[in-house]
Amino acid sequence: MVRACFVIMGLMGLALSIQEPRRQGPQQIRIGSAALKAWSLMYREFKTEFLTCAYGHEVDGVLQMKFVVLAEIKPSQATRDSIPPPIYCVDISGPDSLVGYAHSHPSGVCGESWRDLEAFVNSKLGVSIIVCGQNKIAVLVRGNTPERAPICTFDPEGDSGSLALECTHVRPDSGSNAPAGSTHQ
């Protein structure tokens, strides 16, 4: 009974952390075609969850997600529904830095698990993406609740110059239902 109480309190604490984030996420996201195509290919080929580290930068509330790199994990520990810690991202030098994570759900579920949410809240990064199909992602932006994470689709076979990501999200602090766009560039 005591153990159950701690679990419930822990989940309530996680929910409160999501409701009251440490910082707001970007107002708009632009995801490079290389990242979208890489996620599509990995989703098609990997039978276990994969995790990528997303790199880019934010300027004037617009997050430019330029490229992704597979995270350093022990392949023997990745399963169809989890990637256990520790997880390491490559240190890079230059104008781009780590801006978020993207991981897959081979089952096709486009929602964050409690473990996913806890990792995102603790990461202090701006974006968490679930790859839940060969042409489908869910985008959780810091400052939005999981229910507000849109499901976005794209054509992985499209030309890089015209690859379009179809999704929007609503900022919880905007006071209106006008969407802020999530686009591809």
Beta strands, then each sheet from edge to edge (+ up, - down):
strand 1: 28-31
strand 2: 51-59
strand 3: 62-70
strand 4: 97-104
strand 5: 127-133
strand 6: 136-141
strand 7: 151-153
strand 8: 167-169
strand 9: 180-184
sheet 1: 7+ 6- 5+ 4+ 2- 3+ 1+ 9+ 8-
end
